[in-house]
Every structure is written in structure tokens, then in C-alpha cells.
Amino acid sequence: MPPSEPLSTCRRRALLALAASLVLGLASWAGLSGLLAMSERLSGLFAGLAVGLGFAAALLWFSPDMSDAVSKRLSRRYQREMWPAMGAYVAVMLVWKRLLGLVEATWLRVLVALLPALLVLWVMRAFVRYVNDSDEMQRRIELESGSIAALLVSAIYLGAGLLQTAGLIDVPSKVAMIWVFPMLCIGYGITKVVISRRFA
């Protein structure tokens, strides 16, 4: 029997993400069922993180290993710039409504309200720097993925707007607007897997 090939970097990360997803999912279930003393808010947070990590695990599992396509220096710089920005965005979103409730001055409310958008710009800056410094093939993968994701989200948003205008659905505008960026990220992740597999 021939020896099995070692798991790729992407698949090792997928298994780690899946393990973390299962742990957080079990913790959420234990909190909601009363087995653990945990607030509903924390249980909901754990459930959301579990779903997000499960989705990331699926993307990583099906992603081809293209670690040689990007220099380690560029990859490390991107990780250093992107993860703190994403971490800050998630942390702010967890307390954002509470922060809005604590301030009364209009200028301060505007600042707090726009804080997540400023953090998204920080994430985008890291992504643009990464794409600019990538080689031609990697740049093509990133730009195609982002373009297709933007077109898909625009089409979905337009379709939902038409259904709303026709009175067939009723989605609050603030919910629809706040979900544009997460939908772009999800669409980008899926399309990048498909396009990367084509070039692998």
C-alpha cells in the first residue's frame, strides 16, 4: 500500500477551523440548553463564530494549495495587516450598538456610527497592497474573484430591491445595507476557491 500524501497547508488549516467550529458550536448548544451558565448573547456569539469557522473550513478544504504562488514575505505582511483590522472590526461590531447608546452628541454619534466603516477601509487597504504586490497570476485570481463577487452581490441586491418594490418581500433597509460587505466577503471567498482551482 503506497504511503498517503501529507495534508496540504490549506487542508490542515481547514481541520483546525473545523475543530474550533465544533468546540464553539458545542459551547453554544450547552449554553442555550442550560448545561453551561452562559448568557444568550454569548451563546449566540459562539453560534455565529461556529458557523463562520465552519464556512471557512469548507473553503479551505476545497482550496488548492498555492502557497508557492505568493512569496512568504508578502503573505506574512498581508496577515500582519489584515488580521488586526478584521479583529478590530469584529470586536467593534460586538459592542457597536451599546457604544451608540452611550453617546449623545451628534458629532460623536456620527464618529461611532462610522467606526466599523473606517475599519473596513483598513481591511481594504491591506487587500489592495497585497494585490498590488502579487505576481500577475495571483493578481488575476484576486481581481477576478473580487469582480465576480461584486457582480453577484449587485445582482442579488437588485433582485431583492425589485421584489421589495413589488411588495413580495419586506427587508428593512438598515439590515440590507449592513449585509453588503459580509456578502461581498462570502462571495469573494467562494469565487476565489473556484477560480484558484482552475489555475492550480
ZADO-1210 file (C-alpha; in nm, 4 decimals, padded with zeros to 6 digits):
<atoms>
<atom x="00.0000" y="00.0000" z="00.0000" code="MET" pos="1"/>
<atom x="00.1592" y="00.3347" z="-00.1041" code="PRO" pos="2"/>
<atom x="00.2150" y="00.5885" z="00.1744" code="PRO" pos="3"/>
<atom x="-00.0521" y="00.8570" z="00.1936" code="SER" pos="4"/>
<atom x="00.0438" y="01.2076" z="00.0878" code="GLU" pos="5"/>
<atom x="00.0736" y="01.4665" z="00.3665" code="PRO" pos="6"/>
<atom x="-00.2143" y="01.7094" z="00.4006" code="LEU" pos="7"/>
<atom x="-00.1696" y="02.0423" z="00.2270" code="SER" pos="8"/>
<atom x="-00.1412" y="02.3618" z="00.4300" code="THR" pos="9"/>
<atom x="-00.4978" y="02.4582" z="00.3334" code="CYS" pos="10"/>
<atom x="-00.6398" y="02.1258" z="00.4500" code="ARG" pos="11"/>
<atom x="-00.4511" y="02.1370" z="00.7813" code="ARG" pos="12"/>
<atom x="-00.5951" y="02.4833" z="00.8405" code="ARG" pos="13"/>
<atom x="-00.9391" y="02.3552" z="00.7387" code="ALA" pos="14"/>
<atom x="-00.9230" y="02.0827" z="01.0047" code="LEU" pos="15"/>
<atom x="-00.8175" y="02.3365" z="01.2696" code="LEU" pos="16"/>
<atom x="-01.1050" y="02.5680" z="01.1692" code="ALA" pos="17"/>
<atom x="-01.3490" y="02.2749" z="01.1772" code="LEU" pos="18"/>
<atom x="-01.2294" y="02.1673" z="01.5233" code="ALA" pos="19"/>
<atom x="-01.2714" y="02.5238" z="01.6548" code="ALA" pos="20"/>
<atom x="-01.6152" y="02.5403" z="01.4901" code="SER" pos="21"/>
<atom x="-01.7263" y="02.2189" z="01.6619" code="LEU" pos="22"/>
<atom x="-01.5982" y="02.3353" z="02.0031" code="VAL" pos="23"/>
<atom x="-01.7758" y="02.6716" z="01.9740" code="LEU" pos="24"/>
<atom x="-02.0907" y="02.5037" z="01.8401" code="GLY" pos="25"/>
<atom x="-02.0992" y="02.2644" z="02.1364" code="LEU" pos="26"/>
<atom x="-02.0382" y="02.5521" z="02.3797" code="ALA" pos="27"/>
<atom x="-02.3244" y="02.7469" z="02.2218" code="SER" pos="28"/>
<atom x="-02.5575" y="02.4480" z="02.2397" code="TRP" pos="29"/>
<atom x="-02.4594" y="02.3848" z="02.6043" code="ALA" pos="30"/>
<atom x="-02.5268" y="02.7492" z="02.6887" code="GLY" pos="31"/>
<atom x="-02.8660" y="02.7576" z="02.5165" code="LEU" pos="32"/>
<atom x="-02.9738" y="02.4262" z="02.6716" code="SER" pos="33"/>
<atom x="-02.8725" y="02.5369" z="03.0228" code="GLY" pos="34"/>
<atom x="-02.5848" y="02.2920" z="03.0670" code="LEU" pos="35"/>
<atom x="-02.3422" y="02.5849" z="03.0958" code="LEU" pos="36"/>
<atom x="-02.4065" y="02.9141" z="03.2750" code="ALA" pos="37"/>
<atom x="-02.3881" y="03.1450" z="02.9744" code="MET" pos="38"/>
<atom x="-02.5897" y="03.4437" z="02.8558" code="SER" pos="39"/>
<atom x="-02.7977" y="03.4138" z="02.5402" code="GLU" pos="40"/>
<atom x="-02.5839" y="03.6847" z="02.3830" code="ARG" pos="41"/>
<atom x="-02.2640" y="03.4875" z="02.4405" code="LEU" pos="42"/>
<atom x="-02.4291" y="03.1662" z="02.3175" code="SER" pos="43"/>
<atom x="-02.5397" y="03.3493" z="02.0036" code="GLY" pos="44"/>
<atom x="-02.1874" y="03.4875" z="01.9540" code="LEU" pos="45"/>
<atom x="-02.0409" y="03.1368" z="01.9836" code="PHE" pos="46"/>
<atom x="-02.3004" y="03.0049" z="01.7376" code="ALA" pos="47"/>
<atom x="-02.2143" y="03.2770" z="01.4864" code="GLY" pos="48"/>
<atom x="-01.8414" y="03.2115" z="01.5213" code="LEU" pos="49"/>
<atom x="-01.9035" y="02.8373" z="01.4816" code="ALA" pos="50"/>
<atom x="-02.0944" y="02.8929" z="01.1558" code="VAL" pos="51"/>
<atom x="-01.8264" y="03.1320" z="01.0263" code="GLY" pos="52"/>
<atom x="-01.5426" y="02.8910" z="01.1092" code="LEU" pos="53"/>
<atom x="-01.7363" y="02.6017" z="00.9534" code="GLY" pos="54"/>
<atom x="-01.7737" y="02.8023" z="00.6335" code="PHE" pos="55"/>
<atom x="-01.4026" y="02.8929" z="00.6415" code="ALA" pos="56"/>
<atom x="-01.3149" y="02.5249" z="00.6921" code="ALA" pos="57"/>
<atom x="-01.5172" y="02.4260" z="00.3835" code="ALA" pos="58"/>
<atom x="-01.3480" y="02.6954" z="00.1724" code="LEU" pos="59"/>
<atom x="-01.0022" y="02.5961" z="00.2942" code="LEU" pos="60"/>
<atom x="-01.0649" y="02.2248" z="00.2348" code="TRP" pos="61"/>
<atom x="-01.1554" y="02.2797" z="-00.1302" code="PHE" pos="62"/>
<atom x="-00.8905" y="02.5463" z="-00.1939" code="SER" pos="63"/>
<atom x="-00.5853" y="02.4296" z="-00.3865" code="PRO" pos="64"/>
<atom x="-00.2521" y="02.4696" z="-00.2101" code="ASP" pos="65"/>
<atom x="-00.0997" y="02.7721" z="-00.3826" code="MET" pos="66"/>
<atom x="00.1469" y="02.8623" z="-00.1086" code="SER" pos="67"/>
<atom x="00.4262" y="02.8708" z="-00.3669" code="ASP" pos="68"/>
<atom x="00.2364" y="03.1260" z="-00.5773" code="ALA" pos="69"/>
<atom x="00.2801" y="03.4054" z="-00.3198" code="VAL" pos="70"/>
<atom x="00.6075" y="03.4941" z="-00.1517" code="SER" pos="71"/>
<atom x="00.6238" y="03.4206" z="00.2200" code="LYS" pos="72"/>
<atom x="00.7250" y="03.7820" z="00.2883" code="ARG" pos="73"/>
<atom x="00.4171" y="03.9181" z="00.1094" code="LEU" pos="74"/>
<atom x="00.1907" y="03.6627" z="00.2733" code="SER" pos="75"/>
<atom x="00.3238" y="03.7453" z="00.6208" code="ARG" pos="76"/>
<atom x="00.2825" y="04.1200" z="00.5608" code="ARG" pos="77"/>
<atom x="-00.0760" y="04.0668" z="00.4449" code="TYR" pos="78"/>
<atom x="-00.1553" y="03.8579" z="00.7535" code="GLN" pos="79"/>
<atom x="00.0007" y="04.1228" z="00.9815" code="ARG" pos="80"/>
<atom x="-00.2082" y="04.3982" z="00.8231" code="GLU" pos="81"/>
<atom x="-00.5347" y="04.2149" z="00.7637" code="MET" pos="82"/>
<atom x="-00.5994" y="04.0127" z="01.0823" code="TRP" pos="83"/>
<atom x="-00.5708" y="04.3044" z="01.3302" code="PRO" pos="84"/>
<atom x="-00.8076" y="04.5048" z="01.1078" code="ALA" pos="85"/>
<atom x="-01.0603" y="04.2205" z="01.0863" code="MET" pos="86"/>
<atom x="-01.0265" y="04.1510" z="01.4595" code="GLY" pos="87"/>
<atom x="-01.0914" y="04.5169" z="01.5399" code="ALA" pos="88"/>
<atom x="-01.3935" y="04.5182" z="01.3046" code="TYR" pos="89"/>
<atom x="-01.5478" y="04.2115" z="01.4723" code="VAL" pos="90"/>
<atom x="-01.4758" y="04.3469" z="01.8225" code="ALA" pos="91"/>
<atom x="-01.6317" y="04.6851" z="01.7418" code="VAL" pos="92"/>
<atom x="-01.9405" y="04.5252" z="01.5855" code="MET" pos="93"/>
<atom x="-01.9992" y="04.3288" z="01.9077" code="LEU" pos="94"/>
<atom x="-02.0272" y="04.6483" z="02.1157" code="VAL" pos="95"/>
<atom x="-02.1268" y="04.8949" z="01.8439" code="TRP" pos="96"/>
<atom x="-02.4931" y="04.9374" z="01.9421" code="LYS" pos="97"/>
<atom x="-02.4011" y="04.9789" z="02.3066" code="ARG" pos="98"/>
<atom x="-02.1466" y="05.2452" z="02.2172" code="LEU" pos="99"/>
<atom x="-02.4098" y="05.4307" z="02.0143" code="LEU" pos="100"/>
<atom x="-02.6395" y="05.4252" z="02.3159" code="GLY" pos="101"/>
<atom x="-02.3730" y="05.5750" z="02.5404" code="LEU" pos="102"/>
<atom x="-02.3106" y="05.8915" z="02.3391" code="VAL" pos="103"/>
<atom x="-02.5492" y="06.1808" z="02.2826" code="GLU" pos="104"/>
<atom x="-02.3542" y="06.4478" z="02.0960" code="ALA" pos="105"/>
<atom x="-02.4349" y="06.4285" z="01.7234" code="THR" pos="106"/>
<atom x="-02.0731" y="06.4564" z="01.6076" code="TRP" pos="107"/>
<atom x="-01.9738" y="06.1746" z="01.8451" code="LEU" pos="108"/>
<atom x="-02.2637" y="05.9553" z="01.7282" code="ARG" pos="109"/>
<atom x="-02.1525" y="06.0094" z="01.3664" code="VAL" pos="110"/>
<atom x="-01.7985" y="05.9071" z="01.4614" code="LEU" pos="111"/>
<atom x="-01.9133" y="05.5936" z="01.6472" code="VAL" pos="112"/>
<atom x="-02.1613" y="05.5051" z="01.3703" code="ALA" pos="113"/>
<atom x="-01.8884" y="05.5229" z="01.1040" code="LEU" pos="114"/>
<atom x="-01.6193" y="05.3435" z="01.3072" code="LEU" pos="115"/>
<atom x="-01.6905" y="04.9989" z="01.1516" code="PRO" pos="116"/>
<atom x="-01.6711" y="05.1511" z="00.8015" code="ALA" pos="117"/>
<atom x="-01.3312" y="05.3044" z="00.8855" code="LEU" pos="118"/>
<atom x="-01.2096" y="04.9618" z="00.9989" code="LEU" pos="119"/>
<atom x="-01.3364" y="04.8098" z="00.6727" code="VAL" pos="120"/>
<atom x="-01.1231" y="05.0677" z="00.4873" code="LEU" pos="121"/>
<atom x="-00.8261" y="04.9423" z="00.6903" code="TRP" pos="122"/>
<atom x="-00.9027" y="04.5858" z="00.5737" code="VAL" pos="123"/>
<atom x="-00.9390" y="04.7063" z="00.2135" code="MET" pos="124"/>
<atom x="-00.6038" y="04.8874" z="00.2314" code="ARG" pos="125"/>
<atom x="-00.4337" y="04.5621" z="00.3338" code="ALA" pos="126"/>
<atom x="-00.6050" y="04.3771" z="00.0482" code="PHE" pos="127"/>
<atom x="-00.5151" y="04.6392" z="-00.2144" code="VAL" pos="128"/>
<atom x="-00.1495" y="04.6385" z="-00.1030" code="ARG" pos="129"/>
<atom x="-00.1457" y="04.2589" z="-00.1229" code="TYR" pos="130"/>
<atom x="-00.2941" y="04.2555" z="-00.4758" code="VAL" pos="131"/>
<atom x="-00.0612" y="04.5325" z="-00.5990" code="ASN" pos="132"/>
<atom x="00.2481" y="04.3436" z="-00.4844" code="ASP" pos="133"/>
<atom x="00.1347" y="03.9980" z="-00.6056" code="SER" pos="134"/>
<atom x="00.2597" y="03.8397" z="-00.9264" code="ASP" pos="135"/>
<atom x="00.0497" y="03.8539" z="-01.2427" code="GLU" pos="136"/>
<atom x="-00.1310" y="03.5220" z="-01.1943" code="MET" pos="137"/>
<atom x="-00.2197" y="03.5841" z="-00.8297" code="GLN" pos="138"/>
<atom x="-00.3348" y="03.9357" z="-00.9161" code="ARG" pos="139"/>
<atom x="-00.5616" y="03.7926" z="-01.1855" code="ARG" pos="140"/>
<atom x="-00.7115" y="03.5407" z="-00.9407" code="ILE" pos="141"/>
<atom x="-00.7773" y="03.8110" z="-00.6793" code="GLU" pos="142"/>
<atom x="-00.9235" y="04.0617" z="-00.9270" code="LEU" pos="143"/>
<atom x="-01.1455" y="03.8040" z="-01.0987" code="GLU" pos="144"/>
<atom x="-01.2705" y="03.6792" z="-00.7619" code="SER" pos="145"/>
<atom x="-01.3487" y="04.0304" z="-00.6387" code="GLY" pos="146"/>
<atom x="-01.5151" y="04.1324" z="-00.9661" code="SER" pos="147"/>
<atom x="-01.7386" y="03.8254" z="-00.9878" code="ILE" pos="148"/>
<atom x="-01.8329" y="03.8563" z="-00.6196" code="ALA" pos="149"/>
<atom x="-01.9252" y="04.2245" z="-00.6677" code="ALA" pos="150"/>
<atom x="-02.1381" y="04.1412" z="-00.9739" code="LEU" pos="151"/>
<atom x="-02.3176" y="03.8567" z="-00.7937" code="LEU" pos="152"/>
<atom x="-02.3906" y="04.0669" z="-00.4848" code="VAL" pos="153"/>
<atom x="-02.5112" y="04.3546" z="-00.7049" code="SER" pos="154"/>
<atom x="-02.7446" y="04.1188" z="-00.8923" code="ALA" pos="155"/>
<atom x="-02.8811" y="03.9753" z="-00.5656" code="ILE" pos="156"/>
<atom x="-02.9258" y="04.3250" z="-00.4215" code="TYR" pos="157"/>
<atom x="-03.1042" y="04.4414" z="-00.7379" code="LEU" pos="158"/>
<atom x="-03.3297" y="04.1329" z="-00.7388" code="GLY" pos="159"/>
<atom x="-03.4178" y="04.1854" z="-00.3732" code="ALA" pos="160"/>
<atom x="-03.4900" y="04.5542" z="-00.4436" code="GLY" pos="161"/>
<atom x="-03.7267" y="04.4598" z="-00.7260" code="LEU" pos="162"/>
<atom x="-03.9056" y="04.2035" z="-00.5079" code="LEU" pos="163"/>
<atom x="-03.9323" y="04.4635" z="-00.2309" code="GLN" pos="164"/>
<atom x="-04.0729" y="04.7224" z="-00.4717" code="THR" pos="165"/>
<atom x="-04.3287" y="04.4663" z="-00.5917" code="ALA" pos="166"/>
<atom x="-04.4343" y="04.4099" z="-00.2293" code="GLY" pos="167"/>
<atom x="-04.3305" y="04.0423" z="-00.2315" code="LEU" pos="168"/>
<atom x="-04.0686" y="04.0708" z="00.0434" code="ILE" pos="169"/>
<atom x="-04.0088" y="04.3185" z="00.3242" code="ASP" pos="170"/>
<atom x="-03.6438" y="04.3513" z="00.4280" code="VAL" pos="171"/>
<atom x="-03.5608" y="04.6518" z="00.6496" code="PRO" pos="172"/>
<atom x="-03.3213" y="04.8812" z="00.4626" code="SER" pos="173"/>
<atom x="-03.0726" y="04.9003" z="00.7514" code="LYS" pos="174"/>
<atom x="-03.0395" y="04.5194" z="00.7512" code="VAL" pos="175"/>
<atom x="-02.9986" y="04.5085" z="00.3725" code="ALA" pos="176"/>
<atom x="-02.7339" y="04.7819" z="00.3738" code="MET" pos="177"/>
<atom x="-02.5288" y="04.6426" z="00.6604" code="ILE" pos="178"/>
<atom x="-02.5069" y="04.2979" z="00.4977" code="TRP" pos="179"/>
<atom x="-02.3500" y="04.4201" z="00.1711" code="VAL" pos="180"/>
<atom x="-01.9892" y="04.3957" z="00.2945" code="PHE" pos="181"/>
<atom x="-02.0260" y="04.0493" z="00.4597" code="PRO" pos="182"/>
<atom x="-02.1991" y="03.9210" z="00.1431" code="MET" pos="183"/>
<atom x="-01.9107" y="04.0538" z="-00.0682" code="LEU" pos="184"/>
<atom x="-01.6622" y="03.8729" z="00.1571" code="CYS" pos="185"/>
<atom x="-01.8583" y="03.5470" z="00.1359" code="ILE" pos="186"/>
<atom x="-01.8960" y="03.5776" z="-00.2418" code="GLY" pos="187"/>
<atom x="-01.5254" y="03.6570" z="-00.2781" code="TYR" pos="188"/>
<atom x="-01.4304" y="03.3523" z="-00.0714" code="GLY" pos="189"/>
<atom x="-01.6442" y="03.1149" z="-00.2804" code="ILE" pos="190"/>
<atom x="-01.5413" y="03.2538" z="-00.6182" code="THR" pos="191"/>
<atom x="-01.1736" y="03.2556" z="-00.5202" code="LYS" pos="192"/>
<atom x="-01.1874" y="02.8823" z="-00.4448" code="VAL" pos="193"/>
<atom x="-01.3455" y="02.8114" z="-00.7852" code="VAL" pos="194"/>
<atom x="-01.1029" y="03.0344" z="-00.9783" code="ILE" pos="195"/>
<atom x="-00.7954" y="02.9111" z="-00.7847" code="SER" pos="196"/>
<atom x="-00.8834" y="02.5513" z="-00.8682" code="ARG" pos="197"/>
<atom x="-00.8947" y="02.6466" z="-01.2348" code="ARG" pos="198"/>
<atom x="-00.5409" y="02.7887" z="-01.2217" code="PHE" pos="199"/>
<atom x="-00.3934" y="02.5248" z="-00.9881" code="ALA" pos="200"/>
</atoms>
